[in-house]
Amino acid sequence: MADQKTIEILETVLTWEGEIDNPRIRDILNVKPVWASRILGELVQHLGLRAKRASAHAPLTFVGPKFNASPDDYLRIVGDSEIIEDARLDISSLQPDLFSKIFQATRRSKGLKIAYRSMTQPLGSERIVFPHAIVRVSRRWHMRAWCDSRNEFRDFTLGRISSIENVDTPSPKQRNDDLDWLETESITVIAHPALTFEQQEMIRAEYFPKAAARRLVLRRCLVDYVLRDLHIATDMEKHLPPEYQLAVAK
């Protein structure tokens, strides 16, 4: 019997590919034909009137509401193929040993002594930090941590940590003390006003179909990262098309 996770995987593929059959299930789950047939039967039963087959050997297709799965959910399942190639590149430098130390310190609410490089101190400076979250943004990994030397919560890019050691000291501050992490900001994204009417219509259709704008609710400390990585203009006079096609509504 297929578990809930397997059913969700197949619903995701069915949502984005529009149909699914025995060979496709064998390809996705790496199972034998007889098991693929059983799993397909369970999927048919699970979907009920939301899906149909023209015949016993025809692919299963949706006729009702589709499964709520993102394109990234789908890509995580199917990966690259002859039809789909994910050309996004992760150019961040991230070492497993460094990540695991940060993860363990975060989970245990303990400190880390790091040598950290920045634009103002490219050779690095030593500091004690107490991380409470690890954040993945489009280009880089960060940790959100209490900085003992600055006496405030700050963001640290993991690729700029040149050395790291465990510190067996309990964190003086917890996640619930970080207001910029807990509180959110609502950002309304629109097509850039400097575009022509026709260009704005095209951009709206591309990024928020059937809507004039899109509302993003973000942790306050992550707003700048998200806007920068998504190339969304915040200064209408400096951030101009064609480099900037989206903007924050004023």
N, C-alpha and C positions, 0 to 999 in steps of 0.2 A: 504494500500500500504506500502510495506517495505521501510524503509529509507536506506540511503547509508551505515550507520553504520551496520545495520542488514545484508545487502548484504555482506559487508566486513567480518563480523563474519562467515557467512556461507561459503564464499570463502576460508577463512583460514582453517576451518574444512575440507572442501573438498580437499584442497591442501595436508593436512597431513594425512587424513584418506583414501583418494583415491576415496571415494564415499559418497553420502549423499542421504537420502530418507526422506519420511514423518515422520516415527517414530523418526529418529535422529533429525530432526528439532524440533519436539515436545519436545524432551528431552533437547535440547540446549536452546530453547527460552521459554519453558513452555507455549505453546499455544495449543489450541484445534486442532483436526485433520483437520477441514475445513480450519482454518487459515494456518496451515502448508502446505496444498495443494496449497493455493493461493500464499504463500511465495515461495514455490518450483517452481511454475509456473513463478513467477517474476525472480527468480534466473536463470531459464532456458533461459528466454528471455534476461536477462542481459548478460549471458555468450555467447549466440549465438552459433557459430560454434566451440567454445573452449570446449564444453562439449556435451555429448550425453547420451541417455537412450536407452537400448535395447528394452524396451517396456514401456507402460504407467505406469506399476507398478514396473519397475526395478529401481535400484538406479541410480542417476546421477553421471557420471564419467567424468574426464577431458580427452580431446583429443588434446588440444592445450596448449599454455603457461600457467603455473600455477600462482596463485596469489603470490605476493612477500610478504610472511609472515614468520617470524622466528618461530622456535620451541617454544620460550617463548611466542610469541603472541598466539600460539595455546594453550599452557598450561594455560594461563590466562583465556581462554574461557572455557575449559573443566575441569580444575582442576584435582584432583586425581580421579581415577576410578578403576574398577576391573582390567583393562588392564594396566593403566598408574599410576605410583606412583612417585611423585616428592620428592626425598629423600634429596634435598638440605635443609640445616638448616640455619636459620637466628638466630645466637646466640648473636647478638648485643643487648645492653641494650639501649632502646630508649623510653623516656616518652613523651606522647602527649603534656603535658603542656610545656615541654622544646622545643620540635620541633615547636610548634605553635608560641612561642615567637621569635624563630630564623626566622621562616618564615615571620612573620609580620615585624620584624626589617629589613629583607632583602628587602621585598616589599616596605617599606617606607623609605629605606636608612637612618635608625636610628641606634643608638648604643646599646650595651648590656654590662653590667658589669657582668663578669663571674668569678667564682673561678675555675681554670683549673688545673688539675693534669697532670703531665708528668713524664717521666722516671727520669729526673733530679730533679724534685720537686714533688714526689708522694703525699705529703700532700696538694699540691695545692698552687697556687698563684693567686692573684686578678689582673685583667686587664680589660681594656675597649677595645672592639672590634666592628668593623662595617662590618657585613657580606654582601657579594654580591651574594653568590651562596651556595646552599646545594648540596652535592655530595654523591651519593650512590656508593660505591665500593663493592666488593664481600663480605667482612666480616664486614664492618663498615660504618657508616655514618660520613661525615665530613662537616664542613662549611669552605668556603674560605672567609677570612675576613682580613680587615686592622687592625693590632694590634697597638694600640696607644702607648704601652710601648716599643715595639720593633721597631716601626716606619717603618713597612714593612708589606706586605701581607704574611699571613701564613695560614696553614691548622690546624684546630682544630677538633679533634675527639669528636663527640657529647657525647659518653659514658663516657668521662673523665671530663665533666662539672659537678661539684658538686653543684653549685648554679648559678642562673641567674636572673638578674633584667633588666628592661627596662631603657634606658638612652635617654632622649628626646633631643638628640644632633644630628644634621645632620652629615652624614658621610663626613670626610675631603677628602676621596678618593672614586672614583667610579670604577665600573667594567672595564671601558675603560683605567684606569690607571694601571691595573694589567697585565703587559706584559707576565708574566708566565702563565696567564690564557688565554690571547688572542692568543699568539703564539703557534704553534704546532710543534711537532717533528715527523718525519717519522721513524718508527722502522721496520726493516725487521726481521721476525721470521723464523728460520729454524729448521730442525731436528738437535739435538745435534751432533756435529761432532765426539764425542767419541763413538757414537753408531756404530754398524757394518753396512755395506751397506744395508743388508736386513732389519735391524731394522729401519734405516733411511727411507727406502722405506715405511715401515709399518706406521711410524709416519706421513710422508707426506700424505699418503692416508687417515689417520684419521683426520688430522687437515686442510690440504689444498689440496684436491684431484686435480689431474692433474696439479699441480704446484710445483715448487721447493721451494717456500717460500710464506709467507703471509706478506703483508705490513699493518702495523697499523699506523694510523695517530691520535696522542693523544695530548691533551693539555699538555704543557710542565710541568706544576705543578703536573700532574697526572701520568706521565710516571712511576715513581718508584712504585706507588701503584698498577698499572695494571700489571707490570712485576712481582711484588712480589705475587700478588694474583693469577696470572696465572702460577706461578712457572716456569718462564722463566729464564734460566741461563744468567747472564751477565759477570761472571768470569769463563772462561772455565776450569781453573785449580782447582778452589774450588767447583764449582757447577757441579757435575758429575752425570751421570746416575748410578743407575736407578731412583734416586730421581728427577733428572732433565732430561726431554726428549726433551724439546724445548730450543732454545738458540737464543740470539740476534746476528745477523750476524755482523761481524766486518768489 
